[in-house]
Amino acid sequence: MEFELDITALQNAVQALEDSIETYKKYSGTDIKLTDSLRSGVIQNFETAYELCWKYMKRWLEGNISPDIVAGAVRKEFYRIANENLLISDPEAWFGFHSARNKTSHVYNKIAAEEVLKAAFKFLPYAKELISKLEA
């Protein structure tokens, strides 16, 4: 029996990230409060999309490879396993996204918020690549 994975929630989260990035690019810089609010929206959407990405990777690996393949794996090992099974192409980039995700609780700090914002911009094509691989 073939394992099927409904990735609609992931697709929606990545689309929301893309929409928030486009809105940020279009309207940021016009007003400080607006820019801060738009940045917060991008960061929140990045956090959601990132969390869903690794959870869907985990489900796919458990359903298609082995239920125990990622049991007890730390995040770096997890991304290496995902890379070995052709879900992602650059585990080092995903290590960076994980680090940025961990900073989202510190977005009150403008420097941390800017770092997470940059990571969110870089993350989008990687998330889309994962969706493509999950769809295949």
Number of C-alpha atoms within 10 A of each C-alpha: 3 6 10 12 12 10 15 10 13 22 18 12 22 25 17 19 27 20 15 21 22 14 15 20 13 10 12 17 12 9 10 10 11 14 16 15 14 19 23 21 20 25 29 21 22 31 24 17 25 25 15 19 23 19 13 20 20 20 18 19 20 16 16 14 13 12 13 11 15 19 11 9 13 9 14 14 14 21 25 20 20 21 15 12 13 13 21 21 17 14 19 13 16 21 17 13 21 18 13 23 21 12 17 20 12 13 18 10 11 11 11 16 21 15 15 28 23 14 20 25 17 13 21 19 13 18 25 17 15 21 21 12 12 17 11 6
